[in-house]
Amino acid sequence: MIDTVSLIRVKSIPVDSVHNVYVTPDGKYAVSGSLEGQSVTVVDVQTDQIAWRLNFDHPVRPMAFEANPDGSTRRIFVQLSNFNGFAVVDFAKRSE
């Protein structure tokens, strides 16, 4: 975690090696994908703690998000390596 005023690292959160990091539409979570770990890790930006992690059968590539009408995150669309398509993750259920 980087303090945006001082630009100094203030905390490290252990996640699998990171391919990309995204912020959810409501700004409440940072979501990282991992090629090596074949996983998505969701971090609560208020607590700086891992909220949940989801594993896949293939390495994780770029992601896109769909918001609910209230702005909260509804789904994550996760592109997977060696797969002609993407995984759809229900954010509330924390499952594919």
ABEGO torsion letter per residue (X at the ends): XBBAAAGBBABBBBBBBBABBBBBAAGABBBBBBAAAGBBBBBBAAAGBBABBBBBABBBBBBBBBBBAAGBBABBBBBBBGBBEBBBBBAAAGBX
